[in-house]
Amino acid sequence: MTESGATRVAVYLDFDNIVISRYDQVNGRNSFQRDKAKGSDEHAGRLARATVDVGAIIDFASSFGTLVLTRAYADWSADVNAGYRGQLVGRAVDLVQLFPAAAYGKNGADIRLAVDAVEDMFRLPDLTHVVIVGGDSDYIALAQRCKRLGRYVVGIGVAGSSSRMLAAACDEFVTYDALPGIPAFEPPPDGGADSGDDAEEKPAPRKRARRSKAPDSEPADEPDPPDPQVAATGLLTRALRIGLEKDDADWLHNSAVKAQMKRMDPSFSEKSLGFKSFSDFLRSRSDVVELDESSTTRLVRLKDQA
């Protein structure tokens, strides 16, 4: 019998999505498809530099509760995925074998993953959390369905290759780079491994590549993202104004402000912005907010409300 109030977590990894997205992040936009087509020896070295720490993902997922099932979807006969099999099996991950369609190389991970997740929620009514590892916008409908069925939805995706609409559909969204134990990512000095080949690419092939789980760094149907620091400041200001209207109080608890910011933008993370704590993030916005740290209960308010 499951204890009342116990949290039970199901984790679903679109493995191709996370591996290829990380490769493109480290080596340059669209570099995975280009390097794969060339078949160069350098491809192996670039794969090694972009290795995904599966343990960090699973450990983070376990922070939400007991992992009752963990599945990874990919073509495990492909060299890019085969090297991870030992690591995944060692963490009790169920490997779901998928085969790419002949025409486009799409392995159907999003469809199979979504079908399994919905089936598991009805088969295991005590599931409380669903963790979706993959930044593809195809998972927006799944995230929304999970929430309607009463589950807390956590998304994990690679920065620059994850749909912001998917992040908004989740209760919480975390970038791979912000996971505990993942070293800070520094882009290559030349801005990536892109070559002049990109200039010859046509819009249609780029869309097809994204559908075959080689995500573009920014989906074509989404606008260019704003500067993350500026966006975070705007998010903070809006959260404080909402708190002021709701509670009719100038000073708000730090934790309440952060919770409101996370509800407004599940992808918000002070650590991904370079701050060790939320208090450090607030201190960096001293031109916008005022802090009261005179007691253990830390409070914050907008300066224009002082």
C-alpha positions in Angstrom: 0.0 0.0 0.0 1.4 3.4 -1.0 1.7 5.9 1.9 -0.8 8.7 1.8 0.9 11.8 0.5 3.9 9.9 -1.0 5.1 11.4 -4.3 5.7 8.9 -7.1 7.5 9.9 -10.3 7.5 8.7 -13.9 10.4 9.8 -16.1 10.3 9.7 -19.9 13.4 10.5 -21.9 13.3 11.4 -25.6 16.9 10.3 -25.8 17.6 11.4 -29.4 16.3 14.8 -28.7 18.4 15.4 -25.6 21.6 14.0 -27.2 21.4 15.8 -30.5 20.3 19.0 -28.8 23.4 18.9 -26.5 25.6 18.1 -29.5 24.4 21.1 -31.4 24.7 23.3 -28.3 28.4 22.3 -27.8 29.5 22.1 -31.4 27.3 24.6 -33.2 23.8 24.9 -34.7 22.8 22.0 -36.9 26.2 20.5 -36.6 24.9 17.0 -35.7 23.2 16.4 -39.1 26.1 18.0 -41.0 28.8 16.0 -39.1 26.8 12.8 -39.4 26.5 13.2 -43.2 30.2 13.8 -43.5 31.0 10.7 -41.5 34.3 12.2 -40.4 36.5 10.8 -37.6 36.1 14.2 -35.9 32.5 13.3 -35.3 33.4 10.8 -32.5 35.5 13.5 -30.7 32.7 16.0 -30.9 30.3 13.3 -29.5 32.6 12.8 -26.6 32.7 16.6 -25.8 28.9 16.7 -25.9 28.3 13.6 -23.7 25.0 13.8 -21.7 25.2 13.1 -18.0 22.2 10.8 -17.7 22.9 10.3 -14.0 22.4 14.0 -13.3 19.0 13.9 -15.1 17.8 10.9 -13.1 19.1 12.2 -9.8 17.3 15.5 -10.3 14.1 13.6 -11.2 14.4 11.6 -8.0 14.4 14.8 -6.0 10.6 15.0 -6.6 9.9 11.6 -5.1 10.2 7.9 -5.6 11.0 6.9 -9.2 8.4 4.2 -10.1 9.4 4.0 -13.8 12.0 5.5 -16.1 11.9 4.9 -19.8 14.3 6.1 -22.6 13.2 6.1 -26.2 15.7 5.8 -29.1 17.2 3.6 -31.7 19.7 1.8 -29.5 21.4 0.2 -32.5 22.7 3.7 -33.5 26.2 4.4 -32.5 25.3 7.8 -31.0 23.0 6.0 -28.5 24.7 2.6 -28.0 27.4 4.1 -25.8 24.8 5.1 -23.2 23.2 1.7 -22.8 25.4 0.5 -20.0 24.9 3.8 -18.1 21.1 3.6 -18.5 20.7 0.0 -17.6 22.9 0.6 -14.5 20.3 3.2 -13.4 17.4 0.8 -14.0 16.1 2.7 -17.1 13.9 0.7 -19.4 15.2 1.1 -23.0 12.4 1.3 -25.5 13.7 0.4 -29.0 12.5 2.6 -31.9 13.3 2.3 -35.6 13.5 5.3 -37.9 11.0 5.6 -40.7 12.7 5.1 -44.1 11.6 8.4 -45.6 12.7 11.0 -43.1 14.7 9.2 -40.4 12.0 10.1 -37.8 11.9 7.5 -35.0 8.4 8.4 -33.7 9.7 8.9 -30.1 7.3 11.7 -29.4 4.2 9.6 -30.3 5.3 6.4 -28.5 6.4 8.4 -25.4 3.1 10.3 -25.3 1.0 7.2 -25.7 2.9 5.4 -23.0 2.7 8.3 -20.6 -1.1 8.7 -20.9 -1.5 4.9 -20.5 0.7 4.9 -17.4 -1.3 7.7 -15.8 -4.5 5.6 -16.1 -2.7 2.3 -15.2 -0.9 3.8 -12.2 -3.4 6.3 -10.6 -1.0 6.9 -7.7 1.6 8.7 -10.0 2.0 12.3 -8.8 4.7 13.6 -11.0 5.6 13.2 -14.7 9.1 14.3 -15.9 9.5 14.8 -19.7 13.1 15.0 -20.8 13.1 16.6 -24.2 12.5 20.1 -25.4 10.4 19.4 -28.5 7.2 21.4 -28.9 5.4 18.1 -29.8 5.2 17.5 -26.1 3.1 20.6 -25.3 -0.2 18.6 -25.7 1.2 15.8 -23.4 2.2 18.3 -20.7 -1.3 19.9 -20.8 -3.0 16.5 -20.7 -0.8 15.4 -17.7 -1.8 18.6 -15.8 -5.5 18.1 -16.6 -5.2 14.6 -15.1 -3.8 16.1 -11.9 -0.1 15.4 -12.3 2.8 17.8 -11.6 4.7 18.1 -14.9 8.5 18.8 -15.0 10.2 19.4 -18.3 14.0 19.1 -18.9 15.6 20.4 -22.1 18.8 21.8 -23.5 19.1 25.5 -23.5 18.6 27.0 -27.0 16.9 23.9 -28.4 13.8 23.8 -26.2 10.4 25.3 -27.0 9.4 28.1 -24.8 5.8 27.1 -25.4 6.6 23.7 -23.9 8.2 25.4 -20.9 5.1 27.4 -20.3 2.9 24.3 -20.5 4.9 22.6 -17.7 4.5 23.2 -14.0 8.3 23.5 -13.9 10.9 23.5 -16.6 14.7 23.2 -16.1 17.5 23.4 -18.6 20.0 20.6 -18.7 22.8 23.1 -18.0 21.2 24.2 -14.8 21.0 20.7 -13.3 23.1 20.1 -10.2 26.5 18.6 -11.1 26.5 19.9 -14.7 29.4 22.3 -15.3 28.6 25.7 -16.7 28.6 25.6 -20.5 30.8 28.0 -22.3 30.2 28.5 -26.1 33.1 27.9 -28.4 35.2 31.1 -29.0 34.1 31.2 -32.6 30.4 31.0 -31.6 30.1 27.3 -32.7 31.2 24.9 -35.4 29.0 26.3 -38.1 30.5 26.5 -41.5 29.4 28.2 -44.7 27.3 25.2 -45.5 24.4 26.7 -43.5 24.0 29.5 -46.1 22.9 26.9 -48.6 20.2 25.4 -46.4 16.6 25.8 -47.5 13.7 26.3 -45.0 12.1 23.0 -45.8 15.1 20.8 -45.0 15.6 22.6 -41.7 12.0 21.9 -40.6 12.4 18.3 -41.6 15.6 18.0 -39.6 13.8 19.3 -36.5 11.0 16.8 -37.0 13.6 14.0 -37.2 14.7 14.9 -33.7 17.6 17.2 -34.7 16.1 20.4 -33.1 17.1 23.8 -34.4 18.5 26.1 -31.7 15.3 28.1 -32.0 12.2 26.7 -33.6 11.1 28.6 -36.7 7.6 29.3 -35.3 8.9 31.1 -32.2 10.3 34.7 -32.1 13.9 35.4 -31.1 14.2 35.1 -27.3 14.9 38.3 -25.3 18.0 38.8 -23.3 17.6 36.4 -20.3 18.8 38.9 -17.7 16.4 41.6 -19.0 13.6 39.1 -19.2 14.2 37.9 -15.6 14.1 41.5 -14.3 10.7 42.0 -16.1 9.4 38.8 -14.6 10.5 39.8 -11.1 8.8 43.2 -11.5 5.5 41.6 -12.7 5.5 39.1 -9.9 6.0 41.8 -7.3 3.2 43.9 -8.7 0.9 40.9 -8.7 1.8 40.2 -5.1 1.1 43.8 -4.2 -2.4 43.7 -5.8 -3.3 40.3 -4.4 -2.1 40.8 -0.8 -2.3 44.6 -0.5 1.2 44.6 1.2 4.3 46.4 0.2 6.7 43.7 1.5 6.5 40.2 0.2 8.3 37.0 1.3 11.2 36.0 -1.0 9.8 32.5 -1.3 6.4 33.7 -2.3 7.9 36.0 -5.0 10.0 33.1 -6.4 7.0 30.8 -6.4 4.9 33.4 -8.4 7.8 33.8 -10.9 7.9 30.1 -11.4 4.2 29.9 -12.0 4.5 32.7 -14.6 7.6 31.2 -16.2 8.3 27.6 -15.3 11.8 27.9 -16.9 13.0 30.6 -14.5 16.1 29.6 -12.6 18.4 32.0 -10.8 21.2 29.4 -11.2 21.0 29.4 -15.0 21.4 33.2 -14.8 24.6 32.8 -12.8 23.4 33.3 -9.2 23.9 30.9 -6.3 20.7 31.8 -4.6 17.5 33.7 -5.2 18.7 36.3 -2.6 21.8 36.9 -4.8 19.5 37.3 -7.8 17.5 39.9 -5.9 20.6 41.8 -4.7 21.7 42.1 -8.3 18.5 44.0 -9.0 19.0 46.7 -6.3 18.0 49.4 -8.8 14.5 47.7 -9.0 13.9 46.1 -5.6 14.6 46.7 -1.9 15.5 43.8 0.4 14.9 43.5 4.1 17.3 41.0 5.6 17.1 42.1 9.2 15.5 38.8 10.2 15.4 35.2 9.1 12.3 36.0 7.2 13.6 37.8 4.1 11.3 40.3 2.5 11.4 42.2 -0.8 9.5 45.1 -2.4 9.6 47.2 -5.4 11.5 50.4 -5.0 8.8 52.5 -6.5 6.5 51.2 -3.6 8.9 52.4 -0.9 
